């Protein structure tokens, strides 16, 4: 799960860079004309962050303390 979260964060980071370049230059999003930042980018970023939080050692410790 940690590996998957890292990949999602790397992909979304790259997409955020592309989105910010497109916003700076004033060009439209080439993906279906969606707004910038692209919803796909934000979804990948959110999923990567959630998976990273769930797979972290702090979350494991917290879940053991609650049980």
C-alpha positions as CSV (number, residue, x, y, z in Angstrom):
1,X,0.0,0.0,0.0
2,X,2.9,2.3,0.7
3,X,4.4,1.7,-2.7
4,X,1.1,2.4,-4.4
5,X,0.7,5.7,-2.5
6,X,4.2,6.8,-3.5
7,X,3.5,6.1,-7.2
8,X,0.2,8.0,-6.9
9,X,2.0,11.0,-5.3
10,X,4.7,11.0,-7.9
11,X,2.2,10.9,-10.8
12,X,0.0,13.6,-9.3
13,X,3.0,15.7,-8.6
14,X,4.0,15.6,-12.3
15,X,0.4,16.3,-13.3
16,X,0.3,19.3,-11.0
17,X,3.4,20.7,-12.6
18,X,1.8,20.3,-16.0
19,X,-1.4,21.9,-14.8
20,X,0.4,24.9,-13.3
21,X,2.4,25.4,-16.5
22,X,-0.9,25.3,-18.5
23,X,-2.5,27.8,-16.0
24,X,0.5,30.2,-16.3
25,X,0.5,30.2,-20.1
26,X,-3.3,30.5,-20.2
27,X,-3.9,27.4,-22.3
28,X,-6.9,25.1,-21.9
29,X,-6.7,21.7,-20.4
30,X,-6.1,19.2,-23.3
31,X,-8.1,16.5,-21.3
32,X,-11.7,16.9,-22.3
33,X,-11.6,20.6,-21.8
34,X,-11.8,20.1,-18.0
35,X,-10.9,23.0,-15.7
36,X,-7.4,23.5,-14.3
37,X,-6.3,22.0,-11.9
38,X,-7.6,18.8,-13.5
39,X,-10.0,16.7,-11.3
40,X,-8.0,13.6,-12.2
41,X,-4.9,15.3,-10.7
42,X,-6.6,16.2,-7.5
43,X,-8.2,12.7,-7.2
44,X,-4.7,11.0,-7.6
45,X,-3.3,13.4,-5.1
46,X,-6.0,12.7,-2.6
47,X,-5.8,9.0,-3.0
48,X,-2.0,9.0,-2.6
49,X,-2.3,11.1,0.5
50,X,-4.9,8.9,2.1
51,X,-3.0,5.7,1.3
52,X,0.2,7.1,2.6
53,X,-1.5,8.1,5.8
54,X,-3.1,4.7,6.2
55,X,0.1,2.8,5.6
56,X,2.2,4.9,7.9
57,X,3.6,3.7,11.2
58,X,1.8,6.4,13.1
59,X,-1.5,5.1,11.9
60,X,-0.6,1.5,12.8
61,X,0.4,2.7,16.3
62,X,-2.8,4.6,16.7
63,X,-5.0,1.7,15.6
64,X,-3.2,-0.6,18.0
65,X,-3.8,1.9,20.9
66,X,-7.5,2.1,20.1
67,X,-8.0,-1.7,20.2
